[in-house]
Amino acid sequence: MENIPDYWRDHFREMEKLTKKGADEHLALRHVLLSLRDMPYARPVQGNTVRGCITEWTGTCSAKHMAAHEWLTLLGYHPIFWMACYAIDFKQPYFSDQLRAVAKGIEVYDVHNFLTCDLGHGEIIIDITFPAYLGRYGFPVTIDWNGTDDFTLCCNPQNRIALDSIDTADQRKRCWLRSLNTDETYQIREAAIQEMSRYAGHERP
């Protein structure tokens, strides 16, 4: 871990100790992944980059999974970064009645990011999109993780694409979103993300 970028060191100084020879690697992975899960759900001002996500300590599915991908790669694993398209379910309790009325009878698509990775016990799904405390508002969350089970996947994919590099992930996601949506439905999708992001400011229990 000598080559760990500076923006990681500011938040995970303990990780150097945890990842030394003889340390419990499961505890190290659990610490990082659940810490990333619990960062506020909001877009980094600097954009969807790993540096922006970690230095601002905020992210949606894009930035959080880029960060997790980078961290797992630093540890010597080979994570796969996925884009998955799905139709937004406006019946979920975290959407407002006003937004439901606007979206009524309209198919609005989003593109979700998550990872798969073999951590030594076979390939699993890693989805750290929503902080655990948002589960009380109906968000799909993974409350805990034992190191071997899948995380809760936050959508029902209609189609998914594996990316070779996270460097172009944000651009490719935007392009796919535009191809899936009209101008009208794209704006509704943006409104949906904003409504979900507002919950990040709610007090934790």
Disulfide bonds with the S-S distance in Angstrom:
none
